[in-house]
Amino acid sequence: MAITSPKDAKESKMETATRSWIAKPILSPEFVDDPPLEDVYVGLIEKRKDISIAIQRISSILPGFHHLKRCFSEKLLLAPVNRTELSTETEHSTKERSLTEDKLKTVLRERGFDLSLLKDDFQMIKVPARAAKTKAQAARLSNIWPLNFHPDVNVERLIDGSVFTECQLGLIERYMNVAVQAARLGAVGNANCNGSAVIVDPEDGRILAIAASKIDQHPMWHAAMLAVDLVAKLRGGGAWEFEETSKQKDASGTSKSIDQREIENRLIKETSIKRKCTEDAPLCYPTSLSRISLPKEESLECIVVRRGRRNNGSTKSEKIAATNAEKCGPYLCTGYWTFLLREPCPLCAMALLHSRVLRIFYGIPNENTGVLGSKTVLHAVPGLNHRYQVWSGVLEQECRQALQDIEHRNTN
Amino acid sequence: MDILSWMDVALQKANESLKVGEVPVGCLFVYNSNVIAVGNNTVNKTRNATRHAEINCIDQVLEFCKTKNLDYKSVFYDIDVIVTVEPCIMCMSALCQLQVHNVIYGCRNDRFGGCISVFEVPKLYNSRTKIIGGTRGNEAMILLKEFYKGTNPNAPESKMKKSRKKKET
């Protein structure tokens, strides 16, 4: 059921109490850590009635501090102490990085600021150097200096968890359950990376690939690497020859000759390049994973109640997605959701990034080499051309137990 | 053969890659002074975004070890990787896990570079692998620029580009 009626919402609220896990968003440090403070010069307003004119003048000759109120308790923000461009403009030595009070006064005078609006001596205080990114940051920073702050509704929904409806959380749990079963059935990994991967098309909820780590067979056969190649195979591509790939519920068990496989691949290419080839989905590796009973297919894109005026953003991205799908069919794993038993190593995390998955959910952190929260937040590293959203802690207890059992099994 | 000549072979492979519409990155794995793997990027051909030159070479080495009945771990341990572009975060992670001997690359990879440019993967693995960058980097860069001049027909339209264009107008 994609639409949540008020009645459902009530029922699912009761479910919340029984759910053992909380999906914790893994956010860029700028959303987690407070911005640094910087030293700035403030002038003390001489006469209260001149406050508005002083703000007007200073804003026109020394623009900046857009994230802060320019004046607070008769203190007017003038300029950061480390504002190097002012130092150079006044023909002083560029080696001297910080701005002196005298230099600042000269600049103000040169630009026509009436210094008599301010008391003779300036003060130096600390204010936030960057804008707050979240309501929580804004609350803390505004104790230091009043802010101009406009919360980003999407970010706040990530933080408070309202990004997912109860029905979506229920589906997320079901898919993670598949990942847990897959890991239990087949995963052979190591301390750096272990577990399973499930790739899902959120539009119709269809599972496209289920894989468990098999590094005993091939050092690159980490779960996510396998899952990405299985999705490629669905499109008539793929690189790895699996000795025993099988379709879900393919009970015949007869291994196909390479010729047959080639014919099949060609057929797939011919018939379904432009549309999703979901007939064969999910592909599983190792084959034993096809025993897992799959959850009923339900769209993960529950209709979200949109508040206020913020609904233009998503329609725009929907349009882009639609034109992209027309242009080239589903490109790689664009738009897909991925469920991992454990936080991925850089190999797996970057494989999913190159594949352009939309969302990643994992159960437990990987303190050794995990790059989606533990060692770094890869999806927040500047320069990368694609960003996915990440949550940890989904079915955490079950995932932890499964990992312990696998590790125990593999060492014995 | 010296590094420059190895890199010449890698650049030829990158050029071949460009001609078939793949990202022009060429790579060789050298073991006991013999090239045991030559690869290029095959992402479009395989519809798999992880099929970078290095990953393709890794598969060839595993095949080589199977036919020669060698332990792949000890083979990788002695391998020198010659690649025209700095390995991405994914490939560098793979090479660190396999503990290859040296990685010698041409130009830097500002988009995905896993040695120094975007993220330093070796630090995560306490890696023994020695990394040497800048061997015939200009030639590698010219090939990349040639590729990115033409638009990748398989890539979806970038959201970034769209919003930027809007801001400009």
Interface residues (C-beta under 8 A of the other chain):
Chain A: N192 H218 P219 M220 M225 V228 D229 V231 A232 R235 G236 G237 G238 A239 W240 S317 I320 T323 N324 K327 C328 Y331 L332 C333 T334 C345 P346 L347 A349 M350 A351 L353 H354 S355 R356 T369 V371 K375 T376 L378 V381 G383 L384 N385
Chain B: T42 V43 K45 T46 R47 N48 A49 T50 R51 I55 N56 I58 D59 L62 Y72 C88 I89 M90 M92 S93 A94 Q97 L98 D110 R111 F112 G114 S117 V118 F119 V121 L124 Y125 P153 N154 A155 P156 E157 S158 K159 M160 K162
